[in-house]
Amino acid sequence: MTNHLPGLRFDNSFHRLPAGFHVRLAPTPVATPRLIRLNETLAGQLGLDLTALDETDLAGVFSGNQLPSGADPIATPYAGHQFGHFVPQLGDGRAILLGEVIDRRGQRQDVQLKGAGRTPFSRNGDGRAALGPVLREYLVSEAMQALGIPTTRALAAVTTGEPVYRESVLPGAILTRVAASHLRVGTFEYFAARGDTQAVAQLADYVIERHYPSVRDEADPYLALLAAVMDRQAVLVASWMLVGFIHGVMNTDNMAISGETIDYGPCAFLDAYDPDAVFSSIDHGGRYAFANQPLIAQWNLARLAETLLPLIDPDAERSVARATEVIDGFRERFQPHWLAGMRRKLGLYSVEPGDGALILKLLDAMRAGSADFTLTFRRLGEAAADARGHERVRALFADPAAYDEWAAAWQDRLTRDPVAPAVRAARMHQVNPVVIPRNHRVEQALDAAIDGDFRPFEALLRALTDPYRDDADKAPFVEPPSPAERVYQTFCGT
């Protein structure tokens, strides 16, 4: 059954690749879908005209019970290294791509239903999603968007009227996710593992045309593609590190070729700064700990490079050498983005050789003093404007003496970077959020929603979509958790 969504312009380019790239199938209908959240701002950006639609129409489309005109639903295969171990076939086990929409800016966007039923890649799963993980992804992806970090987006969430069975019986839900594309490092691995070099080349050409057209005319376009993907990942992971975000499950099938954050499963944000922090219940060895994320990004990119080797150079030894040279340059691409971002967080607008050491000394003091990551940087903006603000920063440290020593060096550094105190503070507040998706607040909102009360979810979402402005409405979401509220583990949505 089709239902026209006025204003959406579908143009499904990935569907035009050969049959091995996708499987056509329809979403599995659900019993009684109900719309619980629509991202009207994003809907407008996609061109969707909401004036002619009611909640019943929207629930029908965003549950998969009705297909919008122009949609051509598919599921796609991919492989992946999961915690370092290669799995040759994964794929969209509970996600169905409705198609690609050309938005108001002329940009191509995937529209995907997550939790829409079984596919050929479900691997004995039910193809469904529970309400909690759907709302977590909605909250965190929209928070990341507001923080200015490349991310997939949440367009809508619906309940299905059907239970899903995990450790307990939970209400079912479906998320409509929007992305520049859902192509992953694991998509390349899928075809490379089958020795299908032609398919790898077709996929690479498609990615170049869709995401990296500037490399099309390079002398070595596939090597240039690898470097371009690496550049975006360097920016992305640096941006994670600057706000204390932990992805939680950086498998190669969770690294988007477009450079967006994708798959918000056991993700979390730091409270007290700890580079070794791990929240994911399935990361027993700390592979994806906070401080390891740049290293894992480089490791994942090396797996992408391996798939491209036959395309980079016909001589195998020369191809490996050329790809290795690119991959070895990851740190040189990542570090400047991280360092520049940390300078902005500390109100430094000139460059001095000792800035890196100053930054690391603060992080060491924060770790030793169990200081809250987000509040430390936010309150430093107050201290930049008025020396009395240092007391509120000191209060975050178990050992304020370590902060005092660092603060003296920071104040001395500021004297060599003349900016009016009020201007410096305002600039710092533009990059240091007052509110993030605190793990305990997210869990509280999800627990309430599962019990049928969506008001905490809505209140938290409002705060997260305006993270840099301090106002009274945000007050309940600013403070770190009490010992009784701390979240020690987060869980995968499956």
C-alpha positions as CSV (number, residue, x, y, z in Angstrom):
1,M,0.0,0.0,0.0
2,T,1.4,3.4,-0.9
3,N,0.8,6.7,0.7
4,H,2.1,9.9,-1.0
5,L,4.3,12.0,1.2
6,P,4.0,15.4,-0.4
7,G,7.3,17.1,-1.1
8,L,9.6,14.2,-0.9
9,R,11.6,13.6,-4.1
10,F,12.9,10.0,-4.3
11,D,15.8,9.2,-6.6
12,N,17.2,5.7,-5.7
13,S,20.7,5.6,-7.1
14,F,22.1,2.7,-5.0
15,H,19.2,0.5,-6.3
16,R,20.6,0.8,-9.8
17,L,23.7,-1.1,-8.8
18,P,23.7,-4.9,-9.6
19,A,21.5,-7.2,-7.7
20,G,24.3,-8.5,-5.4
21,F,24.4,-5.1,-3.7
22,H,20.9,-5.3,-2.2
23,V,17.7,-7.4,-1.8
24,R,14.3,-5.9,-2.5
25,L,11.7,-6.6,0.2
26,A,8.9,-4.7,2.0
27,P,8.8,-3.9,5.7
28,T,6.8,-6.3,7.8
29,P,3.5,-4.7,8.8
30,V,2.9,-4.0,12.5
31,A,-0.3,-4.1,14.5
32,T,-1.2,-0.6,15.7
33,P,1.5,2.0,14.9
34,R,1.5,5.2,16.8
35,L,3.6,8.3,16.1
36,I,5.5,9.3,19.2
37,R,8.0,11.8,17.8
38,L,8.4,13.6,14.5
39,N,11.4,15.8,13.8
40,E,9.6,18.6,12.0
41,T,12.7,20.6,11.4
42,L,14.4,17.7,9.6
43,A,11.2,16.9,7.8
44,G,11.1,20.4,6.4
45,Q,14.8,20.1,5.3
46,L,13.9,17.0,3.4
47,G,11.0,18.8,1.7
48,L,8.2,17.0,3.4
49,D,5.0,19.0,3.5
50,L,3.3,18.2,6.7
51,T,0.2,20.3,6.2
52,A,-1.7,17.6,4.4
53,L,-0.9,14.7,6.7
54,D,-2.2,13.6,10.1
55,E,-0.6,11.4,12.7
56,T,-2.3,8.3,11.3
57,D,-0.8,8.9,7.9
58,L,2.6,9.5,9.4
59,A,2.4,6.5,11.7
60,G,1.5,4.3,8.7
61,V,4.5,5.5,6.7
62,F,7.1,5.6,9.5
63,S,6.1,2.1,10.6
64,G,6.5,0.6,7.1
65,N,2.8,-0.2,6.9
66,Q,2.4,2.2,4.0
67,L,5.1,3.0,1.5
68,P,5.6,6.6,0.2
69,S,5.4,7.1,-3.5
70,G,8.9,6.6,-5.0
71,A,10.1,4.4,-2.3
72,D,11.8,1.1,-3.3
73,P,12.6,-0.7,-0.1
74,I,15.8,-2.8,0.1
75,A,18.2,-4.4,2.6
76,T,21.9,-4.4,2.0
77,P,24.7,-6.8,2.8
78,Y,27.9,-5.9,4.5
79,A,30.6,-7.7,6.5
80,G,32.6,-6.5,9.5
81,H,35.4,-6.8,11.9
82,Q,33.6,-7.1,15.3
83,F,36.0,-6.6,18.2
84,G,38.8,-7.5,15.8
85,H,37.2,-10.7,14.5
86,F,36.1,-10.8,10.9
87,V,32.5,-11.9,10.2
88,P,32.1,-12.3,6.4
89,Q,28.3,-11.6,6.3
90,L,26.3,-9.3,8.5
91,G,24.0,-6.8,6.7
92,D,20.8,-5.0,7.4
93,G,19.3,-7.5,9.9
94,R,16.5,-5.2,11.1
95,A,16.8,-2.1,8.8
96,I,15.1,-1.5,5.5
97,L,16.2,1.4,3.3
98,L,13.1,3.0,1.8
99,G,15.2,4.9,-0.7
100,E,17.1,8.2,-1.3
101,V,15.5,11.6,-1.1
102,I,16.9,14.8,-2.7
103,D,16.5,17.4,0.0
104,R,15.9,21.1,-0.3
105,R,19.6,21.8,-0.6
106,G,19.9,19.3,-3.5
107,Q,21.7,16.8,-1.3
108,R,21.0,13.1,-1.4
109,Q,19.8,11.5,1.8
110,D,19.0,7.9,2.7
111,V,15.7,7.3,4.5
112,Q,15.8,4.0,6.5
113,L,13.4,2.2,8.8
114,K,15.2,0.6,11.7
115,G,13.3,-2.2,13.4
116,A,11.1,-2.9,10.3
117,G,11.2,-6.7,10.3
118,R,13.2,-9.6,9.2
119,T,15.5,-9.5,6.2
120,P,17.7,-12.1,4.6
121,F,20.5,-10.8,6.9
122,S,18.7,-11.1,10.2
123,R,20.7,-14.1,11.3
124,N,17.9,-15.7,13.3
125,G,16.9,-12.3,14.8
126,D,13.4,-11.0,14.9
127,G,14.2,-7.8,12.8
128,R,12.5,-5.7,15.4
129,A,13.6,-2.9,17.8
130,A,12.6,-2.1,21.3
131,L,11.4,1.3,22.4
132,G,14.3,2.1,24.6
133,P,17.1,1.7,22.0
134,V,15.0,3.6,19.4
135,L,14.6,6.6,21.8
136,R,18.3,6.4,22.8
137,E,19.3,6.8,19.1
138,Y,16.8,9.6,18.6
139,L,18.1,11.5,21.7
140,V,21.8,11.0,21.1
141,S,21.9,11.4,17.3
142,E,20.0,14.7,17.6
143,A,22.2,15.8,20.4
144,M,25.3,15.1,18.3
145,Q,23.7,17.2,15.5
146,A,23.2,20.1,17.8
147,L,26.8,19.8,19.0
148,G,27.9,20.2,15.4
149,I,29.2,16.6,15.0
150,P,28.6,14.7,11.7
151,T,25.9,12.2,12.4
152,T,22.9,10.2,11.1
153,R,19.6,11.9,12.0
154,A,16.3,10.8,13.6
155,L,13.3,11.7,11.5
156,A,10.6,9.9,13.4
157,A,9.9,7.3,16.1
158,V,6.7,5.1,16.3
159,T,5.6,2.4,18.6
160,T,4.3,-0.7,16.9
161,G,1.7,-2.0,19.2
162,E,3.6,-5.3,19.4
163,P,6.0,-6.6,22.0
164,V,9.6,-7.6,21.4
165,Y,11.3,-10.3,23.4
166,R,14.8,-9.6,24.8
167,E,15.8,-10.3,28.4
168,S,12.2,-9.2,29.2
169,V,9.2,-8.3,27.2
170,L,9.4,-4.7,25.9
171,P,7.3,-2.4,23.7
172,G,8.3,-2.5,20.1
173,A,9.2,0.6,18.1
174,I,10.7,1.7,14.8
175,L,13.1,4.6,14.1
176,T,13.2,6.4,10.8
177,R,16.9,7.3,10.3
178,V,18.3,9.7,7.7
179,A,21.9,9.6,6.6
180,A,24.1,10.8,3.7
181,S,24.3,7.1,3.1
182,H,24.5,3.8,5.0
183,L,27.6,2.6,3.3
184,R,30.2,1.3,5.6
185,V,33.8,0.0,5.7
186,G,32.1,-3.4,6.1
187,T,30.3,-2.9,2.8
188,F,33.6,-2.9,1.0
189,E,34.8,-5.9,3.2
190,Y,31.8,-7.9,2.1
191,F,32.7,-7.9,-1.6
192,A,36.5,-8.1,-1.0
193,A,36.0,-11.2,1.2
194,R,34.3,-12.9,-1.8
195,G,37.2,-11.9,-4.1
196,D,34.8,-9.8,-6.2
197,T,37.2,-7.1,-7.3
198,Q,34.7,-5.9,-9.9
199,A,32.1,-5.3,-7.2
200,V,34.6,-3.5,-5.0
201,A,35.4,-1.2,-8.0
202,Q,31.7,-0.6,-8.7
203,L,31.2,0.3,-5.1
204,A,34.2,2.6,-4.9
205,D,33.1,4.3,-8.1
206,Y,29.7,4.8,-6.6
207,V,31.1,6.2,-3.4
208,I,33.3,8.6,-5.3
209,E,30.4,9.9,-7.4
210,R,28.1,10.2,-4.3
211,H,30.4,11.4,-1.5
212,Y,33.8,12.3,-2.9
213,P,33.5,13.7,-6.4
214,S,36.6,15.9,-6.0
215,V,38.8,12.8,-6.2
216,R,37.3,11.6,-9.5
217,D,39.9,13.2,-11.7
218,E,42.9,12.4,-9.5
219,A,45.7,10.4,-11.0
220,D,45.1,7.7,-8.5
221,P,41.4,8.1,-7.6
222,Y,41.1,5.0,-5.3
223,L,44.1,6.0,-3.3
224,A,42.7,9.5,-3.1
225,L,39.4,8.0,-2.0
226,L,41.1,6.3,0.9
227,A,42.8,9.5,1.9
228,A,39.5,11.4,1.7
229,V,37.7,8.9,3.8
230,M,40.5,9.1,6.3
231,D,40.3,12.9,6.5
232,R,36.6,12.8,7.4
233,Q,37.2,10.1,10.0
234,A,40.0,12.2,11.5
235,V,37.6,15.1,11.9
236,L,34.8,13.0,13.2
237,V,36.8,11.2,15.9
238,A,38.5,14.4,17.0
239,S,35.0,15.9,17.4
240,W,34.0,12.9,19.6
241,M,37.0,13.4,21.8
242,L,36.3,17.1,22.3
243,V,32.9,16.4,23.8
244,G,33.7,13.2,25.7
245,F,31.7,10.9,23.5
246,I,32.4,7.1,23.5
247,H,30.9,5.3,20.5
248,G,31.1,2.0,22.3
249,V,31.3,-0.4,19.4
250,M,33.6,0.8,16.7
251,N,33.4,-2.3,14.5
252,T,34.2,-1.8,10.8
253,D,30.5,-2.3,10.0
254,N,29.8,0.8,12.3
255,M,32.1,3.1,10.4
256,A,30.3,5.1,7.8
257,I,32.1,5.9,4.6
258,S,30.4,9.3,4.5
259,G,32.1,10.3,7.8
260,E,29.0,10.4,9.9
261,T,28.5,8.9,13.4
262,I,26.4,5.8,12.9
263,D,24.8,3.1,15.1
264,Y,24.2,4.5,18.6
265,G,24.2,1.2,20.5
266,P,26.1,1.1,23.7
267,C,27.3,4.7,23.4
268,A,27.9,7.0,26.3
269,F,29.4,10.4,27.4
270,L,32.1,10.8,30.0
271,D,31.1,12.2,33.4
272,A,34.4,12.2,35.3
273,Y,37.3,12.3,32.8
274,D,38.9,8.9,32.4
275,P,40.7,8.0,29.2
276,D,40.2,4.3,29.9
277,A,36.4,4.6,30.3
278,V,34.4,1.8,28.9
279,F,30.6,1.6,29.2
280,S,29.6,-1.0,26.7
281,S,28.6,-4.3,28.3
282,I,30.1,-6.3,25.4
283,D,33.5,-4.6,25.4
284,H,35.2,-6.8,28.0
285,G,38.7,-6.0,27.0
286,G,38.4,-2.2,26.7
287,R,39.1,-2.3,22.9
288,Y,36.8,0.7,22.3
289,A,37.7,2.7,25.4
290,F,37.5,6.5,25.1
291,A,41.2,7.1,24.5
292,N,41.5,4.2,22.0
293,Q,39.1,5.7,19.5
294,P,41.6,7.4,17.3
295,L,43.7,4.2,17.2
296,I,40.7,2.1,16.3
297,A,39.7,4.5,13.6
298,Q,43.1,4.1,12.0
299,W,42.8,0.3,12.4
300,N,39.4,0.3,10.7
301,L,40.7,2.5,7.9
302,A,43.5,-0.1,7.3
303,R,40.8,-2.7,6.8
304,L,39.3,-0.4,4.2
305,A,42.7,0.0,2.5
306,E,43.0,-3.7,2.2
307,T,39.8,-3.9,0.2
308,L,41.1,-1.3,-2.2
309,L,44.6,-2.8,-2.8
310,P,43.7,-4.4,-6.2
311,L,42.4,-1.0,-7.4
312,I,45.3,1.1,-6.1
313,D,48.1,-0.6,-8.1
314,P,48.3,-3.8,-10.1
315,D,51.7,-4.5,-8.4
316,A,50.7,-6.0,-5.0
317,E,53.8,-4.9,-3.2
318,R,53.7,-1.4,-4.5
319,S,49.9,-1.2,-3.7
320,V,50.5,-2.1,-0.1
321,A,53.3,0.4,0.3
322,R,51.2,3.2,-1.2
323,A,48.2,2.4,1.0
324,T,50.3,2.0,4.1
325,E,51.8,5.4,3.6
326,V,48.3,6.9,3.6
327,I,47.2,5.0,6.7
328,D,50.4,5.8,8.6
329,G,49.4,9.5,8.1
330,F,46.3,9.2,10.2
331,R,47.7,10.7,13.4
332,E,49.1,13.7,11.4
333,R,45.6,14.3,10.1
334,F,43.8,13.7,13.4
335,Q,46.1,15.6,15.8
336,P,45.7,19.1,14.3
337,H,41.9,18.8,14.5
338,W,42.0,17.7,18.1
339,L,44.6,20.3,19.1
340,A,42.8,23.1,17.4
341,G,39.5,22.1,19.1
342,M,41.2,21.9,22.5
343,R,42.7,25.3,22.0
344,R,39.2,26.7,21.3
345,K,37.8,24.9,24.4
346,L,40.5,26.6,26.5
347,G,40.1,30.1,24.9
348,L,43.4,30.0,23.1
349,Y,43.4,31.8,19.8
350,S,47.1,32.0,19.0
351,V,49.4,29.0,18.7
352,E,52.4,28.3,20.9
353,P,54.5,25.1,21.0
354,G,53.7,24.4,24.6
355,D,49.9,24.3,24.1
356,G,49.9,20.5,23.8
357,A,51.7,20.0,27.1
358,L,49.3,22.5,28.8
359,I,46.3,20.6,27.5
360,L,47.6,17.2,28.6
361,K,48.5,18.6,32.0
362,L,44.9,19.7,32.5
363,L,43.6,16.3,31.4
364,D,46.0,14.6,33.8
365,A,44.7,16.8,36.7
366,M,41.1,16.0,35.7
367,R,41.8,12.3,35.7
368,A,43.6,12.4,39.0
369,G,40.9,14.6,40.5
370,S,37.9,12.8,39.0
371,A,36.7,16.1,37.5
372,D,33.7,16.2,35.3
373,F,34.7,16.6,31.7
374,T,31.8,18.8,30.5
375,L,31.5,21.0,33.5
376,T,35.3,21.6,33.8
377,F,35.5,23.2,30.3
378,R,32.2,25.0,30.7
379,R,33.2,26.6,34.0
380,L,36.6,27.5,32.6
381,G,34.7,29.9,30.4
382,E,33.4,31.6,33.5
383,A,36.9,31.7,34.9
384,A,38.2,33.3,31.7
385,A,35.7,36.2,32.2
386,D,36.2,36.6,36.0
387,A,38.9,35.2,38.3
388,R,36.2,34.4,40.9
389,G,35.0,31.7,38.5
390,H,38.0,29.6,39.4
391,E,36.3,28.5,42.6
392,R,33.5,26.8,40.7
393,V,36.1,24.9,38.6
394,R,38.1,24.0,41.7
395,A,35.0,22.5,43.3
396,L,35.0,19.8,40.6
397,F,38.4,18.4,41.6
398,A,39.0,16.0,44.4
399,D,42.5,17.6,44.6
400,P,42.0,21.3,43.9
401,A,45.8,21.9,44.3
402,A,46.5,20.1,41.0
403,Y,44.0,22.4,39.3
404,D,45.5,25.5,41.0
405,E,48.9,24.7,39.6
406,W,47.5,24.2,36.1
407,A,45.3,27.3,36.3
408,A,48.3,29.5,37.1
409,A,50.0,28.3,33.9
410,W,46.8,28.7,31.9
411,Q,46.3,32.3,33.1
412,D,49.9,33.1,32.2
413,R,49.3,31.6,28.7
414,L,46.1,33.8,28.3
415,T,48.2,37.0,28.9
416,R,50.1,36.2,25.7
417,D,46.9,35.8,23.8
418,P,45.2,39.1,24.2
419,V,41.4,38.8,23.9
420,A,38.9,40.8,26.0
421,P,37.8,38.5,28.8
422,A,34.1,38.7,28.0
423,V,34.8,37.9,24.3
424,R,37.0,35.0,25.3
425,A,34.3,33.6,27.6
426,A,31.6,33.9,25.0
427,R,33.7,32.1,22.4
428,M,34.5,29.3,24.9
429,H,30.8,28.9,25.6
430,Q,30.2,28.4,21.9
431,V,32.3,25.2,21.9
432,N,31.9,24.0,25.5
433,P,28.3,22.7,25.9
434,V,26.4,23.2,29.1
435,V,24.4,20.1,28.6
436,I,25.2,16.7,27.1
437,P,23.2,13.4,27.0
438,R,24.2,12.4,30.6
439,N,24.0,8.7,30.8
440,H,21.8,8.6,33.9
441,R,19.4,11.2,32.4
442,V,19.0,9.2,29.2
443,E,18.3,6.1,31.1
444,Q,15.7,7.8,33.3
445,A,14.0,9.2,30.2
446,L,13.9,5.8,28.6
447,D,12.6,4.0,31.7
448,A,9.8,6.6,31.9
449,A,8.9,6.2,28.2
450,I,8.8,2.4,28.5
451,D,6.3,2.9,31.4
452,G,4.2,5.2,29.0
453,D,5.4,8.6,30.2
454,F,7.2,10.5,27.4
455,R,7.5,13.8,29.2
456,P,11.0,13.2,30.5
457,F,12.1,12.2,27.0
458,E,10.6,15.4,25.5
459,A,12.2,17.6,28.2
460,L,15.6,16.1,27.7
461,L,15.4,16.3,23.9
462,R,14.5,20.0,24.2
463,A,17.6,20.6,26.3
464,L,19.9,18.6,24.1
465,T,18.9,20.4,20.9
466,D,20.2,23.7,22.3
467,P,23.3,22.5,24.2
468,Y,25.4,25.7,24.3
469,R,22.9,28.2,25.8
470,D,22.5,28.2,29.5
471,D,19.0,28.6,30.8
472,A,16.7,27.5,33.6
473,D,15.1,24.7,31.6
474,K,18.4,22.9,31.3
475,A,19.2,23.0,35.0
476,P,17.9,19.4,35.7
477,F,20.2,18.0,33.0
478,V,23.5,19.8,33.8
479,E,24.8,18.2,36.9
480,P,26.7,14.9,36.9
481,P,25.1,11.8,38.5
482,S,25.2,11.2,42.2
483,P,26.9,7.9,43.2
484,A,23.5,6.2,43.2
485,E,22.7,7.5,39.7
486,R,25.9,6.4,37.9
487,V,25.5,4.3,34.8
488,Y,28.3,1.8,34.6
489,Q,27.2,-0.2,31.6
490,T,25.3,0.5,28.4
491,F,23.8,-2.1,26.1
492,C,23.5,-2.9,22.5
493,G,20.1,-2.3,21.0
494,T,19.8,-5.8,19.7
